[in-house]
Amino acid sequence: MTILYVHGFASAGSSGTATHLRNMLYENGVSVIAPDIPVSPLRAMEFIKKTVEEIKPELIIGTSMGAFYIEQIKGYPRILVNPSFHMARLLTFRGMKRHEFRNKREDGAKDFMVDKQMIAEYKEVEKNSFKNITSQEKELVWGLFGTHDKNVNCQPDFRKAYGASHFQLFEGEHYLNDAVLKKAVLPLVKQLLSI
C-alpha cells in the first residue's frame, strides 16, 4: 500500500512529518512517498496530479499548503491536516519576501522568493477549490484541525464544503510533531487503510 504525503509551505519531502509517518507505518507494509513539491503553485498542481496518476496511492495526506492542493485531487481518500485554503491572501499580507526552506530539498535549494507572480498563481489555483464535491467525494475527505493552530483557521471553509461528519479537532498546533501524529493522524490512517 502507498500513501502520498504532500508537505506544507517552505518545506520538503524530507520533513519530520513524512519521516515519522514512514517509520510508524513501515511495519504495516505501507510505503510513504513524499516528494519535494515545486514552489510554483501552477507547477505544483501539475506535479501532484501527475504523481497521483503514476503511483495511484491508496491514501493522500497533505498538511497546510499541501492540504490545500490535495483537496482538488478528486477520487482518492484524502486527509487534510490544518489546510491553508487562502494561500494568496496569507502570503500577500505575511509572506512577500524571501523564505528559507525548513527542510532539506533534493535539488539543494536553500530558499525561494514569494513575489506577485507567485501570488497570482495561488489565486489561479484557488479558483478550483471546493469544485465538484459530490456526496461520494465527501466520503473520501477528512479534515483534521489543531485546536491551537495560530497560523491558519480554515475550519469554516472545510465544514461549509464537506460538512461535519469527517471534521475532527485534535489537541495540537499548526506544525505536527511525533506525539500528535501518533494520537491524531495515525489512527485515522490505519482506519482508512484497514490495517
HUVENHU-V493521 format. One record per backbone hydrogen bond with DSSP energy under -0.5 kcal/mol. NH is the residue of the N-H (numbers start at 1). CO is the residue of the C=O. E is the energy in kcal/mol with one decimal. If there is no record, write none. Layout:
{{NH CO E} {NH CO E}}
This chain:
{{3 31 -3.0} {4 59 -2.3} {5 3 -0.6} {5 33 -2.9} {6 4 -0.5} {6 61 -3.0} {7 5 -0.6} {11 8 -1.3} {14 104 -0.5} {15 12 -1.6} {19 15 -2.2} {20 16 -3.1} {21 17 -2.6} {22 18 -2.4} {23 19 -2.4} {24 20 -2.7} {25 21 -1.9} {26 22 -1.2} {28 25 -1.3} {29 26 -2.0} {30 25 -1.8} {31 1 -3.2} {33 3 -3.1} {33 31 -0.7} {34 32 -0.5} {44 40 -2.9} {45 41 -2.3} {46 42 -1.9} {47 43 -2.7} {48 44 -2.8} {49 45 -2.5} {50 46 -2.4} {51 47 -2.6} {52 48 -2.7} {53 49 -2.2} {54 50 -2.1} {55 51 -2.8} {56 52 -2.5} {58 2 -2.1} {59 2 -1.2} {60 77 -2.2} {61 4 -2.8} {62 79 -2.4} {63 6 -1.9} {64 81 -2.7} {66 63 -2.2} {68 64 -1.8} {69 65 -2.1} {70 66 -2.5} {71 67 -1.4} {72 69 -1.6} {73 70 -1.5} {74 72 -1.3} {76 73 -0.7} {78 140 -3.3} {79 60 -2.5} {80 78 -0.5} {80 142 -3.2} {81 62 -3.0} {81 79 -0.7} {82 80 -0.6} {82 144 -3.3} {84 64 -1.7} {85 83 -0.7} {90 86 -2.5} {91 87 -2.8} {92 88 -2.0} {93 89 -1.9} {94 90 -2.0} {95 91 -2.0} {97 95 -2.2} {99 112 -3.4} {101 110 -2.6} {102 10 -3.5} {105 109 -0.5} {108 105 -1.5} {112 99 -2.3} {114 97 -2.5} {115 113 -0.7} {119 115 -2.2} {120 116 -2.5} {121 117 -2.0} {122 118 -2.5} {123 119 -2.3} {124 120 -2.0} {125 121 -2.5} {126 122 -2.8} {127 123 -1.0} {127 124 -0.5} {128 125 -1.8} {129 126 -1.8} {131 128 -0.9} {134 132 -1.2} {138 134 -2.1} {139 135 -1.1} {140 136 -0.5} {140 137 -1.3} {141 137 -0.6} {141 138 -0.7} {142 78 -2.4} {143 166 -2.7} {144 80 -2.9} {145 168 -2.5} {147 170 -2.6} {148 172 -3.0} {149 146 -1.3} {150 148 -0.7} {158 154 -2.1} {159 155 -2.6} {160 156 -2.4} {161 157 -1.9} {162 158 -3.4} {163 158 -0.5} {163 159 -1.8} {167 164 -1.4} {168 143 -2.9} {168 166 -0.5} {170 145 -2.4} {172 170 -1.0} {181 177 -2.6} {182 178 -2.3} {183 179 -2.2} {184 180 -3.3} {185 180 -1.0} {185 181 -0.7} {186 181 -3.4} {189 185 -2.4} {190 186 -2.7} {191 187 -2.1} {192 188 -2.7} {193 189 -2.1} {194 190 -0.7} {194 191 -0.6} {195 190 -2.2}}
